[in-house]
Amino acid sequence: MTSGAGRPAHLLRGAAGEALAEAWLVQQGLKPLMRNFRCRPGEIDLVMHETGTLVFVEVRFRRDCGFGTALESVTAGKQRRLLRAAAVYLQQHGDTLPCRFDVVGISPGPDGHPVYEWVRDAFRAD
């Protein structure tokens, strides 16, 4: 099923979720650097900066939790792809700041407004 400019509906929902997460994280004090960094190993949804730390953010949106929460959907395989993509980002951009990997889960609340669950330092490279 497609909508918009011929893009599949799940990609449109993903882009909307990333925009919501980015705006919310800016309200929390993070500075956006890049959205949707793509390379051979994978994609990083958001690259942000917070007080001397480079933050790689994986955004997960769930309409319901029937198949687990948004945060539970970041599997070990997904983590490995994110780690490899972050290594490429660091090589290309020459950043030497400390890094961390955060996950932001977004789900609709009972009133229809988004509910955010932010896990800082959700996983590590070691």
DSSP file (Angstrom, degrees, kcal/mol; ACC not computed):
  #  RESIDUE AA STRUCTURE BP1 BP2  ACC     N-H-->O    O-->H-N    N-H-->O    O-->H-N    TCO  KAPPA ALPHA  PHI   PSI    X-CA   Y-CA   Z-CA
    1    1 A M              0   0    0      0, 0.0     8,-2.0     0, 0.0     9,-0.3   0.000 360.0 360.0 360.0 129.5    0.0    0.0    0.0
    2    2 A T  E     +A    8   0A   0      6,-0.3     2,-0.3     7,-0.1     5,-0.1  -0.839 360.0 167.2-122.2 160.4    1.4    3.4   -1.0
    3    3 A S  E  >  +A    7   0A   0      4,-2.5     4,-1.0    -2,-0.3     2,-0.1  -0.927  49.4  28.5-156.0 177.0    0.4    6.9   -0.4
    4    4 A G  T  4 S-     0   0    0     -2,-0.3     2,-1.0     1,-0.2     5,-0.1  -0.424 129.1  -5.3  65.7-137.4    1.9   10.4   -0.7
    5    5 A A  T  4 S-     0   0    0      1,-0.1    -1,-0.2    -2,-0.1     0, 0.0  -0.194 121.6 -72.0 -84.9  43.9    4.5   10.7   -3.5
    6    6 A G  T  4 S+     0   0    0     -2,-1.0    -2,-0.2     1,-0.3    -1,-0.1   0.557  94.6 140.1  80.3   6.9    4.3    6.9   -4.2
    7    7 A R  E  <  -A    3   0A   0     -4,-1.0    -4,-2.5     1,-0.1    -1,-0.3  -0.634  61.8-100.0 -84.0 141.5    6.2    6.1   -0.9
    8    8 A P  E >>  -A    2   0A   0      0, 0.0     4,-1.8     0, 0.0     3,-0.8  -0.262  30.4-118.2 -57.9 146.9    4.9    3.0    1.0
    9    9 A A  H 3> S+     0   0    0     -8,-2.0     4,-2.5     1,-0.3     5,-0.2   0.850 112.6  57.7 -57.9 -37.7    2.7    4.0    4.0
   10   10 A H  H 3> S+     0   0    0     -9,-0.3     4,-2.1     1,-0.2    -1,-0.3   0.849 105.9  50.4 -65.5 -31.3    5.2    2.4    6.5
   11   11 A L  H <> S+     0   0    0     -3,-0.8     4,-2.5     2,-0.2    -1,-0.2   0.878 109.7  49.9 -71.8 -36.9    7.9    4.8    5.3
   12   12 A L  H  X S+     0   0    0     -4,-1.8     4,-2.2     2,-0.2    -2,-0.2   0.917 111.8  48.0 -65.3 -42.2    5.7    7.8    5.6
   13   13 A R  H  X S+     0   0    0     -4,-2.5     4,-2.6     2,-0.2    -2,-0.2   0.907 111.5  51.4 -63.2 -40.6    4.8    6.7    9.1
   14   14 A G  H  X S+     0   0    0     -4,-2.1     4,-2.4     2,-0.2    -2,-0.2   0.919 110.0  48.0 -62.0 -44.0    8.5    6.2    9.9
   15   15 A A  H  X S+     0   0    0     -4,-2.5     4,-2.1     1,-0.2    -1,-0.2   0.892 112.4  49.5 -63.9 -39.7    9.4    9.7    8.6
   16   16 A A  H  X S+     0   0    0     -4,-2.2     4,-2.3     2,-0.2    -2,-0.2   0.904 111.0  49.7 -66.0 -40.4    6.6   11.2   10.6
   17   17 A G  H  X S+     0   0    0     -4,-2.6     4,-2.7     1,-0.2    -2,-0.2   0.894 109.9  50.8 -64.1 -39.9    7.7    9.4   13.7
   18   18 A E  H  X S+     0   0    0     -4,-2.4     4,-2.7     2,-0.2    -1,-0.2   0.894 109.8  50.0 -64.7 -39.6   11.3   10.5   13.2
   19   19 A A  H  X S+     0   0    0     -4,-2.1     4,-2.3     2,-0.2    -2,-0.2   0.911 111.9  48.3 -65.2 -41.6   10.1   14.2   12.8
   20   20 A L  H  X S+     0   0    0     -4,-2.3     4,-2.4     2,-0.2    -2,-0.2   0.938 113.5  47.0 -61.8 -46.7    8.1   13.8   16.1
   21   21 A A  H  X S+     0   0    0     -4,-2.7     4,-2.9     2,-0.2     5,-0.2   0.910 111.5  50.9 -62.9 -43.2   11.1   12.3   17.9
   22   22 A E  H  X S+     0   0    0     -4,-2.7     4,-2.2     1,-0.2    -1,-0.2   0.940 112.0  46.3 -61.0 -47.5   13.5   15.0   16.6
   23   23 A A  H  X S+     0   0    0     -4,-2.3     4,-1.7     1,-0.2    -1,-0.2   0.901 114.4  48.6 -61.9 -40.6   11.2   17.8   17.7
   24   24 A W  H  X S+     0   0    0     -4,-2.4     4,-1.1     2,-0.2    -2,-0.2   0.908 110.7  49.8 -66.8 -42.3   10.7   16.2   21.1
   25   25 A L  H  <>S+     0   0    0     -4,-2.9     5,-2.3     1,-0.2     4,-0.3   0.855 107.0  55.4 -66.4 -34.3   14.4   15.6   21.6
   26   26 A V  H ><5S+     0   0    0     -4,-2.2     3,-1.5     1,-0.2    -1,-0.2   0.906 105.1  53.0 -62.4 -40.3   15.1   19.3   20.7
   27   27 A Q  H 3<5S+     0   0    0     -4,-1.7    -1,-0.2     1,-0.3    -2,-0.2   0.793 105.1  55.8 -63.1 -26.7   12.7   20.2   23.5
   28   28 A Q  T 3<5S-     0   0    0     -4,-1.1    -1,-0.3    -3,-0.1    -2,-0.2   0.485 130.4 -95.5 -84.5  -3.0   14.7   18.0   25.8
   29   29 A G  T < 5S+     0   0    0     -3,-1.5    22,-0.3     1,-0.3    -3,-0.2   0.459  79.7 133.0 107.9   1.9   17.9   20.0   24.9
   30   30 A L      < -     0   0    0     -5,-2.3    -1,-0.3    20,-0.1    20,-0.2  -0.551  48.2-136.0 -85.2 153.0   19.5   18.0   22.1
   31   31 A K  E     -B   49   0B   0     18,-2.7    18,-2.2    -2,-0.2     2,-0.2  -0.933  19.1-127.1-109.7 124.5   20.7   19.6   18.9
   32   32 A P  E     +B   48   0B   0      0, 0.0    16,-0.2     0, 0.0     3,-0.1  -0.490  32.5 167.4 -72.8 137.7   19.9   17.9   15.6
   33   33 A L  E     -     0   0B   0     14,-2.8     2,-0.3     1,-0.4    15,-0.2   0.696  64.5  -8.6-112.8 -40.9   22.9   17.3   13.3
   34   34 A M  E     -B   47   0B   0     13,-1.9    13,-3.0     3,-0.0     2,-0.4  -0.985  51.7-147.1-160.4 146.9   21.4   14.9   10.7
   35   35 A R  E    S+B   46   0B   0     -2,-0.3    11,-0.2    11,-0.2    10,-0.2  -0.961  79.7   4.7-117.0 139.2   18.4   12.8    9.9
   36   36 A N  E     -     0   0B   0      9,-3.0     2,-0.6    -2,-0.4     9,-0.2   0.939  69.0-167.4  57.4  57.9   18.5    9.5    8.0
   37   37 A F  E     -B   44   0B   0      7,-2.0     7,-2.5    -3,-0.2     2,-0.4  -0.668  13.1-166.0 -72.5 119.0   22.2    8.9    7.6
   38   38 A R  E     +B   43   0B   0     -2,-0.6     2,-0.3     5,-0.2     5,-0.2  -0.896  20.1 147.4-114.7 139.3   22.4    6.1    5.1
   39   39 A C  E >   -B   42   0B   0      3,-2.4     3,-0.8    -2,-0.4    46,-0.1  -0.919  61.3 -80.3-153.6 177.2   25.3    3.9    4.3
   40   40 A R  T 3  S+     0   0    0     -2,-0.3    45,-0.1     1,-0.2     3,-0.1   0.890 124.7  49.3 -54.7 -45.7   26.0    0.3    3.2
   41   41 A P  T 3  S-     0   0    0      0, 0.0     2,-0.3     0, 0.0    -1,-0.2   0.769 123.5 -75.9 -69.2 -22.6   25.8   -1.2    6.7
   42   42 A G  E <   -B   39   0B   0     -3,-0.8    -3,-2.4    42,-0.1     2,-0.4  -0.996  50.8 -65.4 162.3-159.1   22.5    0.5    7.5
   43   43 A E  E     -B   38   0B   0     -2,-0.3     2,-0.5    -5,-0.2    -5,-0.2  -0.975  21.6-150.2-133.5 142.7   20.7    3.7    8.5
   44   44 A I  E     -B   37   0B   0     -7,-2.5    -7,-2.0    -2,-0.4    -8,-0.3  -0.971  11.4-152.5-111.5 123.5   20.7    5.9   11.6
   45   45 A D  E    S+     0   0B   0     -2,-0.5    -9,-3.0    12,-0.4     2,-0.4   0.950  75.4   5.7 -62.1 -52.4   17.4    7.7   12.1
   46   46 A L  E     -BC  35  57B   0     11,-1.8    11,-3.1   -11,-0.2     2,-0.5  -0.996  54.8-162.2-136.9 139.0   18.8   10.8   13.9
   47   47 A V  E     +BC  34  56B   0    -13,-3.0   -14,-2.8    -2,-0.4   -13,-1.9  -0.992  29.7 166.4-116.4 124.2   22.3   12.0   14.8
   48   48 A M  E     -BC  32  55B   0      7,-3.0     7,-3.4    -2,-0.5     2,-0.4  -0.809  30.0-129.8-134.3 170.8   22.2   14.6   17.5
   49   49 A H  E     +BC  31  54B   0    -18,-2.2   -18,-2.7    -2,-0.3     2,-0.4  -0.984  20.3 176.6-126.8 134.6   24.5   16.4   20.0
   50   50 A E  E >   - C   0  53B   0      3,-2.6     3,-1.0    -2,-0.4   -20,-0.1  -0.900  66.7 -40.1-141.6 111.8   24.0   16.7   23.7
   51   51 A T  T 3  S-     0   0    0     -2,-0.4     3,-0.1     1,-0.3   -21,-0.0   0.865 125.3 -32.0  41.1  63.8   26.6   18.4   25.9
   52   52 A G  T 3  S+     0   0    0      1,-0.2     2,-0.4    45,-0.0    -1,-0.3   0.609 118.0 106.4  77.6  12.0   29.8   17.1   24.3
   53   53 A T  E <   -C   50   0B   0     -3,-1.0    -3,-2.6    44,-0.1     2,-0.5  -0.984  64.3-137.1-127.4 135.1   28.3   13.8   23.3
   54   54 A L  E     -Cd  49  99B   0     44,-3.0    46,-1.8    -2,-0.4     2,-0.5  -0.792  26.0-157.2 -86.2 126.9   27.3   12.6   19.8
   55   55 A V  E     -Cd  48 100B   0     -7,-3.4    -7,-3.0    -2,-0.5     2,-0.6  -0.933  10.6-161.8-116.9 118.4   24.0   10.8   20.1
   56   56 A F  E     -Cd  47 101B   0     44,-2.7    46,-2.6    -2,-0.5     2,-0.5  -0.877  19.3-160.3 -95.5 123.5   22.8    8.2   17.6
   57   57 A V  E     -Cd  46 102B   0    -11,-3.1   -11,-1.8    -2,-0.6     2,-0.5  -0.910  15.2-161.7-116.4 127.0   19.1    7.8   17.9
   58   58 A E  E     - d   0 103B   0     44,-2.4    46,-2.6    -2,-0.5     2,-0.5  -0.923  16.4-154.8-100.1 125.8   16.9    4.9   16.7
   59   59 A V  E     - d   0 104B   0     -2,-0.5     2,-0.4    44,-0.2    46,-0.2  -0.881  11.1-174.2-105.9 129.5   13.3    5.8   16.5
   60   60 A R  E     - d   0 105B   0     44,-2.7    46,-2.8    -2,-0.5     2,-0.4  -0.988   3.5-166.4-126.6 127.5   10.6    3.2   16.8
   61   61 A F  E     - d   0 106B   0     -2,-0.4     2,-0.4    44,-0.2    46,-0.2  -0.930   5.4-176.4-114.3 135.4    6.9    3.8   16.3
   62   62 A R        -     0   0    0     44,-2.4     3,-0.1    -2,-0.4     8,-0.1  -0.997  22.8-161.8-132.3 131.2    4.2    1.4   17.3
   63   63 A R  S    S-     0   0    0     -2,-0.4     2,-0.3     1,-0.2    -1,-0.1   0.820  87.4  -5.2 -76.1 -31.4    0.5    1.8   16.8
   64   64 A D        -     0   0    0      4,-0.1     3,-0.4    -3,-0.1    -1,-0.2  -0.951  66.9-120.1-152.1 169.8   -0.1   -0.9   19.5
   65   65 A C  S >  S+     0   0    0     -2,-0.3     3,-2.0     1,-0.2     4,-0.1   0.115  71.8 118.3-102.7  21.3    2.0   -3.2   21.6
   66   66 A G  T 3  S+     0   0    0      1,-0.3    -1,-0.2     2,-0.0     3,-0.1   0.792  86.5  36.5 -57.9 -29.8    0.5   -6.5   20.3
   67   67 A F  T 3  S-     0   0    0      1,-0.5    -1,-0.3    -3,-0.4     2,-0.1   0.029 133.1 -76.6-110.5  25.6    4.0   -7.5   18.9
   68   68 A G    <   -     0   0    0     -3,-2.0    -1,-0.5     5,-0.0    -4,-0.1  -0.243  64.4 -56.7 101.3 167.0    6.0   -6.0   21.8
   69   69 A T     >  -     0   0    0     -3,-0.1     4,-0.9     1,-0.1    -8,-0.1  -0.295  49.2-107.7 -77.8 165.6    7.0   -2.4   22.6
   70   70 A A  T >4 S+     0   0    0      1,-0.2     3,-0.7     2,-0.2     4,-0.2   0.891 121.2  51.9 -58.1 -40.5    8.9   -0.2   20.2
   71   71 A L  G >4 S+     0   0    0      1,-0.2     3,-1.4     2,-0.2    -1,-0.2   0.862 103.6  56.3 -68.7 -35.6   12.0   -0.5   22.4
   72   72 A E  G 34 S+     0   0    0      1,-0.3    -1,-0.2    -3,-0.0    -2,-0.2   0.703  94.6  70.1 -67.8 -18.1   11.8   -4.3   22.4
   73   73 A S  G << S+     0   0    0     -4,-0.9     2,-1.5    -3,-0.7    -1,-0.3   0.517  71.3  94.3 -80.4  -3.4   11.9   -4.2   18.6
   74   74 A V    <   -     0   0    0     -3,-1.4    -1,-0.1    -4,-0.2    -3,-0.0  -0.693  68.8-168.9 -88.7  88.4   15.6   -3.1   18.5
   75   75 A T     >  -     0   0    0     -2,-1.5     4,-2.3     1,-0.1     5,-0.1  -0.090  37.4-101.3 -73.8 171.7   17.1   -6.5   18.2
   76   76 A A  H  > S+     0   0    0      1,-0.2     4,-2.2     2,-0.2     5,-0.1   0.875 125.0  53.1 -61.2 -37.8   20.7   -7.5   18.6
   77   77 A G  H  > S+     0   0    0      2,-0.2     4,-2.1     1,-0.2    -1,-0.2   0.910 108.4  48.8 -63.8 -42.5   20.9   -7.6   14.8
   78   78 A K  H  > S+     0   0    0      1,-0.2     4,-2.4     2,-0.2    -2,-0.2   0.899 109.5  53.3 -64.0 -40.0   19.6   -4.1   14.5
   79   79 A Q  H  X S+     0   0    0     -4,-2.3     4,-2.5     1,-0.2    -2,-0.2   0.918 107.5  50.7 -61.3 -43.5   22.0   -2.9   17.1
   80   80 A R  H  X S+     0   0    0     -4,-2.2     4,-2.3     1,-0.2    -1,-0.2   0.916 110.5  49.2 -61.3 -42.8   25.0   -4.4   15.2
   81   81 A R  H  X S+     0   0    0     -4,-2.1     4,-2.5     1,-0.2    -1,-0.2   0.900 111.5  49.6 -63.5 -39.9   23.8   -2.6   12.0
   82   82 A L  H  X S+     0   0    0     -4,-2.4     4,-2.5     2,-0.2    -2,-0.2   0.904 109.9  50.9 -64.9 -41.0   23.5    0.7   13.9
   83   83 A L  H  X S+     0   0    0     -4,-2.5     4,-1.9     2,-0.2    -2,-0.2   0.916 112.3  46.3 -62.7 -43.3   27.0    0.2   15.4
   84   84 A R  H  X S+     0   0    0     -4,-2.3     4,-1.8     2,-0.2    -2,-0.2   0.903 112.9  49.7 -67.2 -40.3   28.5   -0.4   11.9
   85   85 A A  H  X S+     0   0    0     -4,-2.5     4,-2.4     1,-0.2    -2,-0.2   0.889 109.3  52.4 -64.8 -38.4   26.6    2.6   10.4
   86   86 A A  H  X S+     0   0    0     -4,-2.5     4,-2.7     2,-0.2    -1,-0.2   0.882 105.7  54.5 -64.6 -37.8   27.8    4.8   13.3
   87   87 A A  H  X S+     0   0    0     -4,-1.9     4,-2.0     2,-0.2    -1,-0.2   0.904 109.6  47.6 -61.9 -40.5   31.4    3.7   12.6
   88   88 A V  H  X S+     0   0    0     -4,-1.8     4,-2.6     2,-0.2     5,-0.2   0.924 110.8  51.8 -65.3 -44.0   30.9    4.8    8.9
   89   89 A Y  H  X S+     0   0    0     -4,-2.4     4,-2.5     1,-0.2     6,-0.3   0.934 110.2  48.6 -56.7 -47.2   29.4    8.1   10.1
   90   90 A L  H  X S+     0   0    0     -4,-2.7     4,-1.6     1,-0.2     5,-0.5   0.882 111.8  49.2 -63.9 -38.6   32.4    8.8   12.4
   91   91 A Q  H  < S+     0   0    0     -4,-2.0    -1,-0.2    -5,-0.2    -2,-0.2   0.924 115.0  44.0 -64.3 -44.2   34.9    8.0    9.6
   92   92 A Q  H  < S+     0   0    0     -4,-2.6    -2,-0.2     1,-0.2    -1,-0.2   0.835 123.1  35.4 -71.3 -33.3   33.1   10.3    7.1
   93   93 A H  H  < S-     0   0    0     -4,-2.5    -1,-0.2    -5,-0.2    -2,-0.2   0.519  95.1-133.8-103.6  -6.3   32.6   13.2    9.6
   94   94 A G     <  +     0   0    0     -4,-1.6     2,-0.2    -5,-0.2    -3,-0.1   0.731  42.4 166.8  64.4  22.6   35.8   12.9   11.6
   95   95 A D        +     0   0    0     -5,-0.5    -1,-0.2    -6,-0.3    -2,-0.1  -0.498  21.1 179.0 -72.9 138.2   34.0   13.3   14.9
   96   96 A T        +     0   0    0     -2,-0.2    -1,-0.1     2,-0.1     3,-0.1   0.205  40.3 121.7-120.6  11.9   36.0   12.4   18.0
   97   97 A L  S    S-     0   0    0      1,-0.1   -44,-0.1   -44,-0.0   -45,-0.0  -0.342  76.1 -91.9 -69.8 154.8   33.3   13.1   20.6
   98   98 A P        -     0   0    0      0, 0.0   -44,-3.0     0, 0.0     2,-0.3  -0.395  50.7-147.7 -59.3 148.5   32.1   10.4   23.0
   99   99 A C  E     -d   54   0B   0    -46,-0.2     2,-0.3    -3,-0.1   -44,-0.2  -0.855  19.6-178.5-122.5 155.7   29.1    8.6   21.5
  100  100 A R  E     -d   55   0B   0    -46,-1.8   -44,-2.7    -2,-0.3     2,-0.5  -0.977  22.4-130.7-146.6 161.6   26.1    6.9   22.8
  101  101 A F  E     -dE  56 123B   0     22,-0.6    21,-2.3    -2,-0.3    22,-0.8  -0.957  27.1-177.2-117.7 116.8   23.1    5.0   21.3
  102  102 A D  E     -d   57   0B   0    -46,-2.6   -44,-2.4    -2,-0.5     2,-0.4  -0.770  13.8-150.9-110.1 155.9   19.6    6.0   22.4
  103  103 A V  E     -dE  58 119B   0     16,-2.0    16,-3.1    -2,-0.3     2,-0.5  -0.997   5.3-164.5-125.6 132.6   16.3    4.6   21.5
  104  104 A V  E     -dE  59 118B   0    -46,-2.6   -44,-2.7    -2,-0.4     2,-0.4  -0.971   6.6-163.5-116.6 118.2   13.1    6.7   21.4
  105  105 A G  E     -dE  60 117B   0     12,-3.1    12,-2.5    -2,-0.5     2,-0.4  -0.841   4.3-167.3 -98.9 136.2    9.8    4.7   21.3
  106  106 A I  E     +dE  61 116B   0    -46,-2.8   -44,-2.4    -2,-0.4    10,-0.2  -0.988  14.0 161.8-125.4 130.0    6.7    6.5   20.3
  107  107 A S  E     - E   0 115B   0      8,-2.0     8,-3.3    -2,-0.4     2,-0.3  -0.976  43.8 -96.1-140.7 155.6    3.2    5.1   20.8
  108  108 A P  E     - E   0 114B   0      0, 0.0     5,-0.1     0, 0.0    -2,-0.0  -0.548  39.0-138.7 -74.2 133.6   -0.2    6.7   20.8
  109  109 A G    >   -     0   0    0      4,-3.0     3,-2.0    -2,-0.3     6,-0.0  -0.271  32.7 -92.9 -80.4 174.7   -1.5    7.5   24.2
  110  110 A P  T 3  S+     0   0    0      0, 0.0    -1,-0.1     0, 0.0     0, 0.0   0.793 129.1  50.2 -60.1 -27.9   -5.1    6.9   25.3
  111  111 A D  T 3  S-     0   0    0      2,-0.2    -2,-0.0     3,-0.0     0, 0.0   0.414 121.8-107.0 -91.0   2.6   -6.0   10.5   24.3
  112  112 A G  S <  S+     0   0    0     -3,-2.0     3,-0.1     1,-0.3    -1,-0.0   0.251  82.3 123.1  91.9 -13.3   -4.4   10.0   20.9
  113  113 A H  S    S-     0   0    0     -5,-0.1    -4,-3.0     1,-0.1    -1,-0.3  -0.529  72.4 -93.9 -80.0 149.9   -1.3   12.2   21.7
  114  114 A P  E     -E  108   0B   0      0, 0.0     2,-0.5     0, 0.0    -1,-0.1  -0.344  31.4-151.4 -66.5 142.4    2.1   10.6   21.3
  115  115 A V  E     -E  107   0B   0     -8,-3.3    -8,-2.0    -3,-0.1     2,-0.4  -0.966  13.7-151.2-112.0 128.6    3.7    9.0   24.3
  116  116 A Y  E     -E  106   0B   0     -2,-0.5     2,-0.5   -10,-0.2   -10,-0.2  -0.831  13.9-172.2-106.2 137.1    7.5    9.1   24.2
  117  117 A E  E     -E  105   0B   0    -12,-2.5   -12,-3.1    -2,-0.4     2,-0.6  -0.970  11.8-168.1-126.2 115.1    9.8    6.6   25.9
  118  118 A W  E     -E  104   0B   0     -2,-0.5     2,-0.7   -14,-0.2   -14,-0.2  -0.904   8.0-170.5-111.0 118.8   13.5    7.6   25.8
  119  119 A V  E >   -E  103   0B   0    -16,-3.1   -16,-2.0    -2,-0.6     3,-0.7  -0.912  13.3-154.9-109.2 106.5   16.2    5.1   26.7
  120  120 A R  E 3  S+     0   0B   0     -2,-0.7   -18,-0.2     1,-0.3    -2,-0.0  -0.555  78.9   8.0 -76.9 142.9   19.5    6.9   26.9
  121  121 A D  E 3  S+     0   0B   0     -2,-0.2    -1,-0.3     1,-0.1   -19,-0.2   0.930  78.8 171.5  53.5  49.0   22.6    4.7   26.3
  122  122 A A  E <   -     0   0B   0    -21,-2.3     2,-0.3    -3,-0.7   -20,-0.2   0.793  63.2  -3.4 -64.4 -31.0   20.3    1.9   25.3
  123  123 A F  E    S-E  101   0B   0    -22,-0.8   -22,-0.6   -44,-0.0     2,-0.3  -0.970  70.1-135.0-155.6 165.4   23.2   -0.3   24.1
  124  124 A R        -     0   0    0     -2,-0.3   -41,-0.1   -24,-0.1   -24,-0.1  -0.819  20.2-124.2-127.5 163.2   27.0    0.0   23.8
  125  125 A A              0   0    0     -2,-0.3    -1,-0.1     1,-0.2   -25,-0.0   0.674 360.0 360.0 -78.3 -18.9   29.6   -0.9   21.3
  126  126 A D              0   0    0      0, 0.0    -1,-0.2     0, 0.0     0, 0.0   0.500 360.0 360.0 -80.6 360.0   31.7   -3.0   23.7
